[in-house]
Amino acid sequence: MLFVKSPPVPIVIDKTPQQWIIALVVIASVSVVLMVGAMAWYWTRKKMQKKSRLSKPDAMLIAEKFREVMSASDMAAAKRNEKIAQDVLQKQLQSEVGASIIDIKQSGPSNLK
């Protein structure tokens, strides 16, 4: 028997991971990052809710005071506008008719025509 030696055949070992393993690692990493971000967001929201700037009675008191100030300033502005309107009317009547509002009120509307 004669032994014939054949040339050695190289064995190739593929050391690159399969594509599904890479995809699984990427998806797991992204999921972990998203979960940590969601937990941080939830924690900060919860912390802000516990730390209220104003209590409800304080907010109600501020709102009531605001309404009072606004209604008082509206009434003062209305009175001021009415006084200005009366002054303008007085001047217009004096220039057109030559009489004051008091004279017209006393004599009635028949003298204006």
Secondary structure, 3 states (H helix, E strand, C coil): CCCCCCCCCCCCCCCCCCHHHHHHHHHHHHHHHHHHHHHHHHHHHHHHHHCCCCCHHHHHHHHHHHHHHHHHHHHHHHHHHHHHHHHHHHHHHHHHCCCCHHHHHHHCHHHHC
